[in-house]
Every structure is written in C-alpha cells, then in structure tokens.
Amino acid sequence: MHQYVATSYSKICVPVLLLAALLLFESSAFHVSITNRRETRTFGFLDDLFKPTEAEADSPPEPEPEPEPDTRDPVEKLFNFFFGDVEQSPQGLQRFDSKRFPEQYPATKTEWAEPLANDIDNENGPILSYLPKRFRPMLKNTNMEKRDMVLTFSAKTDGWDYRKFHERLDRQGASLVVLQTNDNQVVGGYNPKGWCGYGEYRGSIAAFLFRFEKGPNNPNDNRPTKLCKVGGAGLAQLDFPETAISFGSDSLVVPLNGGKSAQSKLGSYYERFEDGTNTLFLNKGSTQLKDVRIYTGVYDEGEYIPFSDAEPFALN
C-alpha cells in the first residue's frame, strides 16, 4: 500500500518539478543576446518559440469581418442554442417551406405570377377555353400558378343551377371563381380545395377573395385587390350538395338556386378592404350577376388531382 502511494506521488511530482524548473530557467539570466544591424534584443526560450516573424510584426492586422445580421426569431434562437443549427436537408429530406408547399401559407398580396403560354386575352370564351391572362397574376404561390386552367362551368351556358354546378365541378380540385355583375364589376375567389358535394367544411389558409377595380393606383384595372382568409384555415369553403358557392358562411355566397343573386359580408372569414369596406359589391351587400365562370386545372389522364375526394379526418 505504502509503495503504491509513493509511486503515484512520484508520478505527479516529477512533471510539476520539471515545469517549475522551466519557469525558473525562463526568469533567470540565461538569455541569448542576438545582435543585428539595427538593435540588440534578448529572447528567452519561450519568447523565441512564440515571437512573431518580421513580416508578421510589420504587417497591419487584418480587419475583423462584419458579422452578418441575425434574422432568427426567438424560438429559432432557443432551438439552435440547445440542438445546434438546423440542417437544410436532414438525411436527404427536403424541408417544409412555402416553395414546396405554397398553399400551407396565406395568399400573397405583393407577388404576381407570369402568364402561361396557353393563357388567352378573351375573358368570355366558350367552355374549355383557357384561363384569361388577366387572372393569372393573382395565382402566385398557389398550386395553380404553373398549371394550365380551363373554363369548366359557366352559368350562362350550363344554367343557374347548383345541381349542374356540382355535376361539372365536383372532384376537379382547386378552382378559380370569377363573377361578372350587372354593374360591370369583376369579383370572385380562389378555392384551393374545390368541391366534392359531400356536405363538408373545407378549410384552407391559402383561399382568398378578389376584386378588380380601376382607380389612381390601378389605372389599367390589371391587378386585383386580394382579401386573405382570417381566423385560421377553417370554413374557407362550405361544400354542400344543395347549394353552390360559399366562401365562409357569408363572405361570398352564390347559391345558384335558379336566381342570379350573390351576397357578400366580409370580416368573419375573409378580411375587409383597407378602408373598412365589408362587401365585395360597391358598398352593398348583394348584387345581380351576368355570369358565374369557374376555371379548374388541366391534368393528364390518370394524374392525381389533389383534394378530389372527401376529407373525413379534417378538423376544418
């Protein structure tokens, strides 16, 4: 036992004594004088080991690079502190973002899509005519932005009948509704999940309403005012077999029950205009229509159409 303690003690003491001797040597007078043409300098053993070269001593220090601004939100900073930086492609998987899944985010009001090659100028074309160029820009950051769309339903052609509406549009996927009023307004909405006629409340945060209007800020009437979904994704569209169009329960309703009327009351499900106006129709809650025109996407034979069936487990 005593022998083990003595051996351990010697293993600890020897390095300590060597370090003490080195420090003593450094602080003593055992220095080497080096003389050159300009000056005489004295270097100790450690000084010579770590002294800078003449080039390093004469050159000015490099400026520190400016730190990049930290744009992370507090939650992301806290996550990074405990778990490290977020990987862009963990295990080769692409992250969930607005580029890959645009309709998981509210509609944009500041970006506009470019027309596609098949888009047309005529806004009153026949059934199966392509989408007019005027309507394409508002589809930026939607699943329809880069997909051709065609006129699938026209009340003038198919009748003001909700049964014909569902016959034409059920299970066709995302749809763009364009209403032409008797006082020459053009209003409507984008329904990202379309209709199935199963009696569902179909939710989508990407749904929006729109109105084209001329004015000092929009002299060519070529950019609509878009109104986003509010209050979460729920009740973006009421999809019932005994009626037709219903954005929310009252934001834009076109029953197509034989009449040509439409109603609008904004605020509960879709936002109001910036000046507080709470209707799509020139400061009145209802109007009469010339036509209801609805465009749907063009899909190849056998291609899957998103949201073309019921959503039995949806919470919205």
C-alpha positions as CSV (number, residue, x, y, z in Angstrom):
1,M,0.0,0.0,0.0
2,H,2.8,2.5,1.0
3,Q,4.7,1.5,-2.1
4,Y,1.7,2.3,-4.3
5,V,1.2,5.7,-2.7
6,A,4.9,6.5,-3.1
7,T,4.8,5.5,-6.8
8,S,1.7,7.6,-7.5
9,Y,3.2,10.6,-5.6
10,S,6.4,10.4,-7.7
11,K,4.3,10.3,-11.0
12,I,2.6,13.5,-10.0
13,C,5.6,15.4,-8.6
14,V,8.1,14.8,-11.5
15,P,6.1,16.8,-14.1
16,V,5.4,19.5,-11.6
17,L,9.1,19.8,-10.8
18,L,10.0,19.9,-14.5
19,L,7.6,22.7,-15.1
20,A,8.9,24.7,-12.2
21,A,12.5,24.3,-13.5
22,L,11.4,25.5,-16.9
23,L,9.8,28.6,-15.4
24,L,12.9,29.3,-13.3
25,F,15.1,29.0,-16.3
26,E,12.9,31.5,-18.2
27,S,13.0,34.1,-15.4
28,S,16.8,33.8,-14.9
29,A,19.6,35.5,-16.6
30,F,20.2,32.6,-19.0
31,H,19.2,34.6,-22.1
32,V,20.8,34.7,-25.5
33,S,21.8,38.1,-26.9
34,I,21.2,38.5,-30.6
35,T,22.7,41.4,-32.3
36,N,21.8,42.7,-35.7
37,R,22.5,45.9,-37.6
38,R,19.7,47.9,-36.0
39,E,19.2,46.7,-32.5
40,T,20.1,44.2,-29.8
41,R,17.3,42.1,-28.5
42,T,17.2,39.5,-25.7
43,F,15.0,36.4,-26.1
44,G,14.2,33.8,-23.7
45,F,13.4,30.2,-24.6
46,L,9.6,30.6,-24.8
47,D,9.8,34.1,-26.3
48,D,11.7,32.8,-29.2
49,L,9.2,30.0,-29.7
50,F,6.2,32.2,-29.9
51,K,7.6,35.5,-31.2
52,P,6.1,36.8,-34.5
53,T,8.2,36.9,-37.6
54,E,9.4,40.2,-39.0
55,A,6.7,40.0,-41.8
56,E,4.0,39.4,-39.2
57,A,5.2,42.1,-36.9
58,D,5.4,44.8,-39.7
59,S,2.1,43.9,-41.4
60,P,-1.1,45.6,-40.1
61,P,-3.7,43.3,-38.5
62,E,-6.4,42.2,-40.9
63,P,-9.8,43.8,-40.1
64,E,-12.4,41.7,-38.5
65,P,-15.2,40.7,-40.9
66,E,-18.6,42.4,-40.2
67,P,-20.9,39.9,-38.5
68,E,-24.0,39.0,-40.6
69,P,-27.3,40.3,-39.0
70,D,-29.1,37.6,-37.1
71,T,-32.6,37.3,-38.6
72,R,-33.7,34.3,-36.5
73,D,-36.8,34.6,-34.3
74,P,-36.5,34.0,-30.5
75,V,-37.9,30.4,-30.9
76,E,-35.4,29.5,-33.5
77,K,-32.5,31.0,-31.5
78,L,-33.6,29.0,-28.4
79,F,-33.8,25.8,-30.6
80,N,-30.3,26.4,-32.1
81,F,-28.8,27.0,-28.6
82,F,-29.9,23.6,-27.4
83,F,-29.9,21.5,-30.6
84,G,-27.5,23.3,-32.9
85,D,-28.1,24.8,-36.4
86,V,-31.0,23.5,-38.4
87,E,-29.9,21.2,-41.3
88,Q,-31.3,22.2,-44.7
89,S,-31.8,18.6,-45.8
90,P,-31.7,16.2,-42.9
91,Q,-31.0,12.7,-44.1
92,G,-31.7,13.9,-47.7
93,L,-35.3,15.0,-46.9
94,Q,-36.5,18.4,-48.2
95,R,-37.8,20.8,-45.5
96,F,-41.4,22.0,-45.4
97,D,-41.5,25.5,-46.8
98,S,-43.5,28.0,-48.9
99,K,-41.8,27.0,-52.2
100,R,-42.6,23.3,-51.9
101,F,-46.0,23.7,-50.2
102,P,-47.3,27.1,-51.1
103,E,-50.8,26.6,-50.0
104,Q,-49.9,26.0,-46.4
105,Y,-49.3,29.7,-46.2
106,P,-51.7,32.7,-46.6
107,A,-52.1,34.2,-50.1
108,T,-49.5,36.7,-51.2
109,K,-50.5,40.3,-51.9
110,T,-47.2,41.5,-53.1
111,E,-46.1,38.9,-55.7
112,W,-47.7,38.2,-59.1
113,A,-47.5,35.2,-61.4
114,E,-46.5,35.5,-65.1
115,P,-49.0,34.4,-67.8
116,L,-48.5,30.9,-69.2
117,A,-48.2,30.2,-72.9
118,N,-51.8,28.9,-73.3
119,D,-53.4,31.8,-71.4
120,I,-55.7,33.9,-73.6
121,D,-56.9,37.5,-73.9
122,N,-60.7,36.8,-74.3
123,E,-62.5,36.8,-70.9
124,N,-65.7,35.5,-72.4
125,G,-64.5,32.4,-74.2
126,P,-66.6,29.2,-74.5
127,I,-66.5,26.2,-72.2
128,L,-63.0,24.6,-72.1
129,S,-61.3,27.8,-73.2
130,Y,-58.0,28.6,-71.3
131,L,-57.6,31.0,-68.4
132,P,-57.6,34.7,-69.4
133,K,-54.2,36.4,-68.9
134,R,-55.8,39.0,-66.7
135,F,-56.5,36.4,-64.0
136,R,-53.2,34.5,-63.9
137,P,-51.1,37.0,-61.8
138,M,-53.3,36.6,-58.7
139,L,-52.4,32.8,-58.6
140,K,-48.9,33.4,-57.5
141,N,-47.8,30.9,-54.8
142,T,-50.7,28.6,-55.4
143,N,-50.8,25.1,-56.8
144,M,-52.3,26.6,-60.0
145,E,-49.6,29.1,-60.6
146,K,-47.8,26.9,-63.2
147,R,-50.7,24.8,-64.3
148,D,-53.0,25.5,-67.3
149,M,-56.6,26.1,-66.3
150,V,-59.8,25.9,-68.4
151,L,-63.3,27.2,-68.1
152,T,-65.3,24.2,-66.6
153,F,-68.6,25.9,-65.7
154,S,-70.4,29.0,-67.0
155,A,-73.9,29.8,-65.6
156,K,-74.8,31.4,-68.9
157,T,-74.1,28.1,-70.7
158,D,-74.8,25.5,-68.1
159,G,-77.7,27.2,-66.3
160,W,-78.1,28.9,-62.9
161,D,-78.5,25.5,-61.2
162,Y,-76.5,24.1,-58.2
163,R,-77.0,20.6,-59.5
164,K,-75.3,21.4,-62.8
165,F,-72.6,23.2,-60.8
166,H,-71.8,20.1,-58.9
167,E,-72.0,17.9,-61.9
168,R,-69.4,19.9,-63.7
169,L,-67.1,20.8,-60.7
170,D,-67.1,18.1,-58.1
171,R,-63.8,16.4,-57.6
172,Q,-62.0,18.7,-60.1
173,G,-59.6,20.1,-57.5
174,A,-58.6,23.8,-57.0
175,S,-60.9,26.3,-58.7
176,L,-60.9,30.0,-59.6
177,V,-64.4,31.6,-59.3
178,V,-65.0,34.7,-61.5
179,L,-68.3,36.7,-61.2
180,Q,-69.4,39.3,-63.6
181,T,-72.0,41.6,-62.1
182,N,-74.7,43.6,-63.8
183,D,-72.9,46.8,-62.9
184,N,-69.7,45.5,-64.7
185,Q,-67.7,44.5,-61.6
186,V,-65.4,41.6,-61.7
187,V,-65.0,39.8,-58.4
188,G,-64.5,36.3,-57.2
189,G,-62.3,33.9,-55.1
190,Y,-59.8,31.1,-55.2
191,N,-60.9,27.8,-53.7
192,P,-57.7,25.7,-53.2
193,K,-59.6,22.5,-52.4
194,G,-62.5,22.7,-54.8
195,W,-65.8,20.9,-54.3
196,C,-67.0,17.4,-53.7
197,G,-70.6,17.9,-52.7
198,Y,-70.3,15.7,-49.5
199,G,-71.5,18.3,-47.0
200,E,-68.1,19.4,-45.7
201,Y,-66.5,22.5,-44.3
202,R,-63.3,22.6,-46.4
203,G,-60.5,24.6,-44.8
204,S,-57.5,26.3,-46.4
205,I,-55.4,29.2,-45.2
206,A,-54.4,29.9,-48.9
207,A,-58.0,30.7,-50.0
208,F,-58.7,34.3,-51.0
209,L,-61.3,36.7,-52.5
210,F,-60.6,39.4,-55.0
211,R,-62.0,42.4,-56.8
212,F,-60.8,44.2,-59.9
213,E,-61.2,48.0,-59.7
214,K,-60.0,51.0,-61.6
215,G,-58.5,53.9,-59.6
216,P,-55.5,56.2,-59.3
217,N,-53.4,53.3,-58.0
218,N,-54.7,50.8,-60.6
219,P,-55.4,52.8,-63.8
220,N,-55.3,49.7,-66.1
221,D,-57.5,47.5,-63.9
222,N,-54.9,44.8,-64.3
223,R,-54.2,44.0,-60.6
224,P,-57.0,42.9,-58.3
225,T,-57.3,43.7,-54.6
226,K,-56.9,40.3,-52.8
227,L,-58.5,39.6,-49.4
228,C,-56.9,36.8,-47.4
229,K,-58.5,34.2,-45.1
230,V,-58.7,35.3,-41.5
231,G,-59.4,33.3,-38.3
232,G,-57.4,30.3,-39.4
233,A,-58.0,27.9,-42.2
234,G,-61.4,26.7,-41.1
235,L,-64.6,27.3,-43.2
236,A,-62.7,28.6,-46.2
237,Q,-65.5,26.9,-48.3
238,L,-68.8,25.4,-47.3
239,D,-69.2,22.4,-49.7
240,F,-72.9,21.3,-49.5
241,P,-74.7,19.4,-52.3
242,E,-77.9,21.6,-52.1
243,T,-76.0,24.8,-52.8
244,A,-73.1,26.1,-54.9
245,I,-70.5,28.7,-53.9
246,S,-70.0,29.7,-50.3
247,F,-66.7,31.3,-49.2
248,G,-67.2,31.2,-45.4
249,S,-70.8,31.3,-44.4
250,D,-71.3,34.9,-45.7
251,S,-68.1,36.3,-47.3
252,L,-69.2,35.4,-50.8
253,V,-72.3,33.3,-51.4
254,V,-73.8,32.4,-54.8
255,P,-76.5,29.7,-54.2
256,L,-77.4,29.1,-57.9
257,N,-80.9,28.0,-56.9
258,G,-82.5,29.5,-60.0
259,G,-81.8,33.1,-59.3
260,K,-78.8,35.3,-60.3
261,S,-78.0,36.9,-56.9
262,A,-74.9,36.9,-54.9
263,Q,-74.2,38.1,-51.3
264,S,-71.1,39.3,-49.6
265,K,-70.3,40.3,-46.0
266,L,-66.6,40.5,-45.1
267,G,-64.8,40.3,-41.8
268,S,-65.7,37.0,-40.2
269,Y,-63.9,34.6,-42.6
270,Y,-62.1,36.9,-45.1
271,E,-60.6,40.2,-44.4
272,R,-62.2,43.6,-45.1
273,F,-60.8,46.2,-47.5
274,E,-58.2,48.6,-46.1
275,D,-60.8,51.4,-45.9
276,G,-63.1,49.2,-43.8
277,T,-65.5,48.2,-46.6
278,N,-67.1,44.9,-45.7
279,T,-68.5,43.8,-49.0
280,L,-67.2,42.9,-52.5
281,F,-70.0,44.8,-54.2
282,L,-69.7,48.6,-54.4
283,N,-70.9,49.2,-50.8
284,K,-73.9,46.9,-51.0
285,G,-74.4,43.5,-49.5
286,S,-75.9,41.8,-52.6
287,T,-75.9,42.2,-56.3
288,Q,-77.2,40.6,-59.5
289,L,-74.9,38.6,-61.8
290,K,-74.4,38.4,-65.6
291,D,-72.3,35.2,-65.3
292,V,-70.5,32.8,-63.0
293,R,-67.4,31.4,-64.6
294,I,-65.2,28.8,-62.9
295,Y,-61.8,27.6,-64.0
296,T,-60.2,24.3,-62.9
297,G,-56.7,22.8,-63.6
298,V,-55.8,20.7,-66.6
299,Y,-54.5,17.3,-65.6
300,D,-53.1,14.4,-67.7
301,E,-55.1,11.2,-67.9
302,G,-54.6,9.2,-64.7
303,E,-52.8,12.1,-62.9
304,Y,-53.8,12.5,-59.3
305,I,-55.9,15.6,-58.6
306,P,-55.3,17.0,-55.1
307,F,-58.3,17.3,-52.8
308,S,-60.6,15.5,-55.2
309,D,-62.3,13.5,-52.5
310,A,-63.8,13.9,-49.0
311,E,-61.6,14.8,-46.1
312,P,-63.1,12.6,-43.3
313,F,-60.3,13.4,-40.8
314,A,-60.0,17.2,-41.5
315,L,-60.6,19.4,-38.4
316,N,-61.6,22.4,-40.5
